[in-house]
Amino acid sequence: MALAVGALLAFAVGLFATATRLDRDRAFYPTVTIVIAYLYALFAVMGGSTNALVLETVAGTAFLVAAVLGFRSSLWIVAVALAAHGLFDLVHGRIITNPGVPSFWPAFCGAYDLTAAAYLAWLLKSDRIKAGVAGVT
């Protein structure tokens, strides 16, 4: 169920962003990536684990850096970062012990991330939005 809801929600958000033209701003998908990356830190706070918070902040910062690099150069980097976060969700529990993470979250977030990455890749591949800044592709 979490997989289906995550995928459907990502697709719905993507369609909504396209229909309302929110995604015409280069900052949309990088911002989504940053928010997604730091939700695990929120769960660490909810679970009361300082160690998990530190580890989740380090992991989130890697995705933040990728989102900013992608924003400043090519949105393909953002699509890869979203997909990478989806894969991170698959192994997250084996890497970081975070007592605040709901049991459904890795599947939900993984499906969301991979679907959002695929949707962004489709937008870029079909030239519905431009990948690069001032000629960068």
Secondary structure, 3 states (H helix, E strand, C coil): CHHHHHHHHHHHHHHHHHHCCHHHCCCHHHHHHHHHHHHHHHHHHHHCCHHHHHHHHHHHHHHHHHHHHHHHCEHHHHHHHHHHHHHHHHHHHHHCCCCCCCCCHHHHHHHHHHHHHHHHHHHHHCCCCCCECCCCC
